Amino acid sequence: MIIDFRSDTFTRPTPAMLDAMYTATTGDDVYGEDPSVNKLEAMMAAYFGKEAALFCPTGTMSNQIAIKVHTQPGDEVIHSNLAHIYIYEGGGIAATSGAQSRPLEGDRGMIAASDVLAAINPDDVHKAATSLVCLENTMNRGGGCCYDMEEIVRIKEVCLQNNLKLHLDGARLFNALVATGENPATYGEIFDSLSVCLNKGMGCPIGSVLIGSTDFIRKARRVRKRIGGGMRQAGFMAATGIYAMEHHIERLAQDHLHAKDIAGELLKKSFVGHMLPVETNIISFDLVGHDWTPRLFCDYLKKEEILLNPVSDTAVRMVTHLDISPVMVAKTCAVIAEME
């Protein structure tokens, strides 16, 4: 029995999700004629209180489409120095949009309104034009932490006062919604665009949905086509997203409980140093002392058929998800308990 904590992208469709995929009604989505895609897009737009949505194969694509639509070449984008759009999307801000980054340090990757305000360039021909602010919730490199809604509102006010657009990389937004109990429509009201992944905790094989106004999505659809994201009978994949929306949101709370259980066992060990607060489904912790490096720690657990990733010279990350059962959590905790 392999227990895979490397990422929540390792989930596989449940039998019921596969049934939904096999029985999906499909058409050509580039023609706008795939009923399942159209249904998913309408469902996602309504869930977040926005006008329209666009089904994309990946979160990287949906994020980079949003940045392209919101900016002009030579503009500057404000974001965290730990942001996925900055670290893990292949330089897409520069390569796809011709824009430059203004990375800010924050609390576990969560930037503050005051920092955003200070980073906005003046109206000066020597400076890049600041046009977009991007937030990430939950924050992957921050250990799955959740933004405080009051801070998001303050950042929105800064954007409104300075004519900036505000985009959300919501790769794990459903985790944040479950953890905080916030209303999804609040996010739709605040953000000009949202990218929401279905291929992580929601358990779909692929898929991310970009959400915004009708005009924004019209422009986004053109960019998606240009960069190769125009899919044909995509309804087979969209059907998994519909199923996940109907069945997999509330169950994310179980993943959060599993993460807290494992974190509690880890914190009993003298070789575990600083651990980021476990708010959702990510556990990120440092190893201390001379007996365990992240690689040795991961290799030891691999012998027990437990997979996880070192993320730096000192830190390890574990992610709980749909395919992690209570039995697997119990075994993991038992193995950790025996380690010296």
Number of C-alpha atoms within 10 A of each C-alpha: 7 11 20 22 21 17 19 24 19 19 20 17 19 15 9 12 21 19 14 19 21 13 11 21 17 20 18 16 19 15 10 11 15 22 20 25 29 18 16 23 23 17 17 23 23 17 14 20 19 22 18 21 30 23 31 26 22 20 26 21 23 29 29 25 26 30 28 21 17 23 21 14 15 15 19 24 25 24 27 27 20 22 23 21 24 18 13 11 15 13 15 22 23 18 11 16 21 16 23 20 19 17 17 18 14 15 11 19 24 26 25 19 17 12 14 20 16 8 16 23 14 11 10 8 7 8 13 18 21 25 22 21 24 22 25 30 25 28 26 20 21 23 24 26 26 23 20 12 13 9 15 20 16 15 23 20 16 19 20 12 10 13 12 21 20 25 24 24 27 25 28 26 24 24 29 24 19 17 19 15 9 12 13 16 14 13 22 22 13 17 20 20 29 30 30 27 29 28 26 24 29 29 25 28 20 18 22 26 28 31 33 27 16 13 10 19 22 15 15 25 20 14 21 22 12 10 11 9 18 19 17 15 19 24 28 20 24 34 27 31 35 24 20 20 18 10 13 19 15 15 15 23 17 18 24 23 17 24 22 20 16 19 21 13 15 20 14 11 15 11 18 16 16 13 18 18 17 20 20 28 30 31 25 22 25 20 21 16 10 7 10 16 20 22 17 12 17 18 17 16 17 15 9 14 14 20 18 22 19 21 16 12 11 15 20 22 22 23 26 29 27 21 19 19 15 14 9 17 17 14 15 19 17 13 15 16 13 8 12 9
